[in-house]
Amino acid sequence: MVRVSAEKGDLSSFDVDFYSKFDVVVVCCSSLSTKKLINDKCRKLSKRVAFYTVDCKDSCGEIFVDLQLHRYSKKKLEETVDCELKYPSFKEAISVPWKTLPRRASKVFFAMRVLERFEEAEGRKCGEISIGDLPGVKKLKKELCESQSLNESHIPDSLLERLVANGREFPPVSAIVGGILGQEVIKAISGKGDPMKNFFFFDAMDGKGVIEDISNPA
């Protein structure tokens, strides 16, 4: 009972008015520059458009959420409480200095950033990566860790190897991450319940899902 339509063309070529038709925009399988560009276009609209990115590589998945200034209600004991959350853009969130993040921050966050930067530097599309690229990915990891004053142990080579060797989606992981994303979209539309802020990470190797608030404290 859903009407589906398709738009031809490159996502990044659509102007701001194109996105004004929607209440929610979900971007998947897109490059780093495309995600930042579409998020920026959604933020330029006079109305609030909920923005999400989702990526699944092998046994890992990531969701990013930008609800801008989101007002919602939730039940606390017998009362309904009005709440408000302010979200950073995708560009702002991934620009937070790594050394300021908690020591227990998800390793998937760092690994995904390395792969995004590698694909962008090499002019690749999202997922266009193979085990032959591993030496170059490791080299970039080392450079990023040095520039960000982050210990390289936060991005294990074994994790990078998994994501590089099998850069495509793994259906069971996509099902889990997609289900959680669907719940979050319903929360954003209904304005009911605590929405996640602002990243969700899943790794099938340990079966854990983690929510991280990666925002500039200032």
C-alpha positions as CSV (number, residue, x, y, z in Angstrom):
1,M,0.0,0.0,0.0
2,V,2.9,2.3,-0.8
3,R,3.3,4.4,-3.9
4,V,6.8,4.2,-5.3
5,S,8.3,6.5,-7.8
6,A,11.8,6.8,-9.3
7,E,13.8,9.9,-10.2
8,K,16.5,9.6,-12.9
9,G,19.8,11.3,-12.5
10,D,22.7,11.8,-10.0
11,L,21.5,12.4,-6.4
12,S,24.0,15.2,-6.0
13,S,22.6,17.0,-9.1
14,F,19.1,17.5,-7.6
15,D,18.5,21.1,-6.3
16,V,17.3,22.1,-2.9
17,D,13.7,22.3,-4.0
18,F,13.7,18.6,-4.9
19,Y,14.2,17.7,-1.3
20,S,11.4,20.0,-0.1
21,K,8.9,17.4,-1.2
22,F,9.9,15.0,1.6
23,D,9.6,14.9,5.4
24,V,12.4,12.3,5.6
25,V,15.4,11.7,3.4
26,V,17.4,8.4,3.8
27,V,20.7,8.2,1.9
28,C,22.4,4.8,1.4
29,C,25.3,3.5,-0.7
30,S,26.6,7.0,-1.4
31,S,29.9,8.7,-1.3
32,L,31.2,11.0,1.5
33,S,30.7,14.1,-0.6
34,T,27.2,13.1,-1.6
35,K,26.1,12.5,2.0
36,K,27.4,15.9,3.1
37,L,25.9,17.7,0.1
38,I,22.4,16.2,0.5
39,N,22.4,16.9,4.2
40,D,23.4,20.5,3.6
41,K,20.5,20.9,1.0
42,C,18.0,19.5,3.5
43,R,19.2,21.9,6.1
44,K,18.7,24.9,3.8
45,L,15.0,24.2,3.5
46,S,12.5,26.4,5.4
47,K,10.9,23.3,6.9
48,R,12.7,20.6,8.9
49,V,13.5,17.5,6.9
50,A,14.8,14.5,8.9
51,F,18.0,13.2,7.4
52,Y,19.6,9.8,7.7
53,T,22.5,8.0,6.2
54,V,22.9,4.2,6.4
55,D,25.8,2.0,5.3
56,C,26.4,-1.7,5.6
57,K,29.8,-3.3,4.9
58,D,30.2,-7.0,5.5
59,S,29.3,-7.7,9.2
60,C,29.1,-4.0,10.2
61,G,26.5,-1.4,9.8
62,E,26.2,2.4,10.6
63,I,23.3,4.8,10.8
64,F,23.7,8.6,11.1
65,V,20.8,10.8,12.2
66,D,20.3,14.5,11.7
67,L,16.9,15.8,13.0
68,Q,18.2,19.4,13.3
69,L,16.1,20.8,16.2
70,H,13.8,18.0,17.1
71,R,10.9,18.4,19.6
72,Y,9.2,15.3,20.8
73,S,7.2,13.9,23.8
74,K,7.8,10.9,26.0
75,K,6.1,9.3,29.0
76,K,7.8,9.6,32.3
77,L,5.9,7.8,35.1
78,E,2.3,9.0,34.7
79,E,3.2,12.2,32.9
80,T,3.9,13.2,29.3
81,V,7.1,15.2,29.1
82,D,8.0,17.6,26.2
83,C,11.7,17.3,25.1
84,E,14.0,18.9,22.7
85,L,17.3,17.8,21.0
86,K,19.7,19.7,18.8
87,Y,21.6,17.7,16.2
88,P,24.8,18.5,14.3
89,S,25.0,18.0,10.5
90,F,26.9,15.0,9.1
91,K,29.8,17.2,8.2
92,E,29.9,18.7,11.7
93,A,29.7,15.3,13.3
94,I,32.5,13.6,11.4
95,S,34.6,16.8,11.9
96,V,34.7,16.3,15.7
97,P,38.4,15.7,16.7
98,W,38.9,12.0,17.3
99,K,41.0,12.7,20.4
100,T,38.0,14.3,22.1
101,L,35.8,11.2,21.7
102,P,35.4,8.7,24.6
103,R,38.0,6.0,24.8
104,R,35.3,3.4,24.4
105,A,33.9,5.0,21.2
106,S,32.9,2.4,18.6
107,K,35.8,1.2,16.4
108,V,33.3,0.9,13.6
109,F,33.0,4.8,13.6
110,F,36.7,5.2,12.9
111,A,36.9,2.4,10.4
112,M,34.0,3.8,8.4
113,R,35.7,7.2,8.3
114,V,38.9,5.7,7.0
115,L,37.1,3.9,4.2
116,E,35.1,7.0,3.2
117,R,38.2,9.0,2.9
118,F,40.0,6.3,1.0
119,E,37.2,6.0,-1.6
120,E,37.0,9.8,-1.9
121,A,40.8,10.1,-2.4
122,E,40.8,7.3,-5.0
123,G,37.7,8.6,-6.9
124,R,35.8,5.4,-6.1
125,K,32.1,4.9,-5.7
126,C,30.8,3.7,-2.3
127,G,31.7,0.0,-2.0
128,E,34.2,0.0,-4.8
129,I,37.0,-1.5,-2.7
130,S,38.7,-4.8,-2.5
131,I,41.4,-6.7,-0.6
132,G,44.0,-5.4,-3.0
133,D,43.4,-1.9,-1.5
134,L,44.2,-3.0,2.0
135,P,47.8,-1.6,2.0
136,G,46.6,1.8,0.9
137,V,43.8,1.7,3.5
138,K,46.2,0.9,6.2
139,K,48.5,3.7,5.1
140,L,45.7,6.2,5.2
141,K,44.6,4.9,8.7
142,K,48.1,5.6,10.0
143,E,48.1,9.1,8.5
144,L,44.7,9.9,10.0
145,C,45.6,8.5,13.4
146,E,48.7,10.6,13.5
147,S,46.9,13.8,12.4
148,Q,44.1,13.1,14.9
149,S,46.4,12.1,17.8
150,L,44.6,8.8,18.0
151,N,46.2,5.5,18.9
152,E,46.1,3.1,15.9
153,S,44.7,0.3,18.2
154,H,41.3,2.1,18.0
155,I,41.1,0.9,14.3
156,P,42.2,-2.7,14.3
157,D,43.7,-4.0,11.1
158,S,41.5,-7.1,11.4
159,L,38.4,-4.9,11.3
160,L,39.6,-2.9,8.3
161,E,40.5,-6.2,6.5
162,R,37.0,-7.5,7.1
163,L,35.4,-4.4,5.7
164,V,37.8,-4.1,2.7
165,A,37.6,-7.8,1.7
166,N,33.8,-7.8,1.8
167,G,32.7,-4.3,1.1
168,R,29.2,-5.2,0.0
169,E,26.2,-5.6,2.2
170,F,25.6,-8.8,4.2
171,P,21.8,-9.4,4.2
172,P,21.4,-10.4,7.9
173,V,23.2,-7.2,9.0
174,S,21.2,-5.1,6.6
175,A,18.0,-6.6,8.0
176,I,18.9,-5.6,11.6
177,V,20.2,-2.2,10.7
178,G,17.3,-1.5,8.4
179,G,14.8,-2.5,11.1
180,I,16.3,-0.1,13.6
181,L,16.4,2.7,11.0
182,G,12.7,2.1,10.2
183,Q,11.8,2.5,13.9
184,E,13.8,5.7,14.1
185,V,12.0,7.2,11.1
186,I,8.7,6.5,12.7
187,K,9.8,8.3,15.9
188,A,10.9,11.3,13.8
189,I,7.6,11.5,12.0
190,S,5.4,10.9,15.0
191,G,7.4,13.0,17.5
192,K,6.9,10.3,20.1
193,G,9.7,8.5,21.9
194,D,13.4,9.1,22.4
195,P,15.2,9.3,19.0
196,M,18.8,8.2,18.8
197,K,21.4,10.8,18.7
198,N,23.2,10.7,16.5
199,F,25.1,7.5,15.4
200,F,24.2,3.8,15.6
201,F,26.8,1.1,15.0
202,F,26.3,-2.7,14.7
203,D,29.0,-5.4,14.4
204,A,27.8,-9.0,13.9
205,M,31.1,-10.3,15.2
206,D,30.1,-9.4,18.8
207,G,26.3,-9.0,18.1
208,K,26.3,-5.6,19.8
209,G,24.5,-2.4,18.7
210,V,25.8,0.8,20.1
211,I,24.4,4.4,20.1
212,E,27.1,7.2,20.2
213,D,26.4,10.9,20.5
214,I,29.2,12.3,18.4
215,S,28.8,16.1,18.6
216,N,31.0,19.0,19.3
217,P,30.5,19.9,23.0
218,A,30.8,23.6,22.1
